[in-house]
Amino acid sequence: MSNPSKPVPRAGASGPLDVRIDSKVYRAADGTRLTAIDALAFTAAAGSFTALIGPSGSGKTTTLRIILGLDADYAGHVVLPRPDARVAAVFQEPRLLPWRSVEENVRLALPPDRIGAELGPLFDTLGLADHRTRYPGELSLGLARRAALARAFAVEPDVLLLDEPFVSLDEMTAGRLRVLLAEVWAARPTTALMVTHNLREAVELADRILFLTERPARLRGSVELATPRSGRDAAWREARLREIDAAFPGIL
């Protein structure tokens, strides 16, 4: 099985994100081999929002690193939606350059054909219009996370990877950011894959939830969420959580 140095693009028009990781093995300091992922395969439809949930250490972030092309030492393949697909990522930490303003941090990520792009509507949607000239040290963690989302969406990515983007935030702030993420994603559709430990978060945002086993990670099962986000009120979410907990005991 080939181990490409970067994800292998799909020829032709934009399509799904296809991930197959037959094996991902780490070598420990004492020389022993640790299998992190074993026979994990899934496809994310174009323009869909998929959540990936699993125990700590089950290979979720490793899966994102493989899709990003940051880890080529695995058996399997990643097929991106199109040959020149753009992949953007939002990590647990905002990773903003402290000596650059919010707008400068966002513009530094823009590809050549987006240089000079009008970012006003994006900043407006994310509530950053009044913070464009501020520096990261002047921002709350919630605002810094908004800036990280703006940087990712400004690229106009074909694939958006989110690695627990709201972790360590209080629930009120995280809730507001989930609403903003849903708004900006609806206005700028992209194929999104989000790693999270928060099942409530996944039920609120995702079209599909994939559940992983403990290490070595395999696909434990999946749940489809066809109800439009506008119809996912508190009662609906609680009902889905009960159904999921019954289907996957202990997942909550």
C-alpha positions, 0 to 999 in steps of 0.5 A: 500500500502506498504512503503518499507524501501528500493527499492524492487528489481526485481527477475531474470535478469537485467530489467527496472527501474519501479517507481510508487509513488501513494502518497508522503505526507509531514506534515508541521510544523503547522500540515497540510498535503502537497501532493508532488506527486500523482499517478506518474508512469513510467518505464525506459528501461534498458540502456536508458537515461530518463530526468525528467522535471517539475516546481520548487517544483514539486517533482523531487528531492523527486522522486530521493530520493525515488528511492535511498531509502533515503525516505521510507515514501510513498505509491507505489513501486520502482523496480530496474533492478535486485536483487543486482542492484547498484544505483549511484547518482550525486547531484547538489553539487559534495560532495567531501571530502576535505581531500581526493584527486580526486582519493581517493574520487572516490575509496572510493565509490567502492564496494568490488568487484571493489577495485583496479579497473583500473580507468585510462580510466575513468579519461582519458575520463573525462579529470581528468588524470592530476588531480588525486592527486589534492584535491577538494579545488584545483579544479574548479567547472567544474572539481569537477563535473567531479570528481563526475561523475567519482565517480558515473561511477566507481561503474559500476551502474545499475541505475545512478541518476543525480540531475541537475548535471550541474546547476550553471555552465556557458553554455560553461562549462556545454556544455563540461560536457554534451558531456563528460557525453554522452561519458562516458555513451555510453562507460559504459551503465547504466539506467540513470534518470536525473532531470533538468530544462534545456529542451535543456539539456534534448533534447541533452542527453535523449532518453525520456523526462517526464514532470511533473505537478506542485505539486502535481506531476503527469505525464503531458506527455512524448516525445521520442527522437529516433535520435542518439546523433551523429545526434542531431546537432543544427538545429535538437535540435531547431526543437525538441524544437519548437515541444515540446513547441507546444505540451506542451505550456509554457514548455520553 
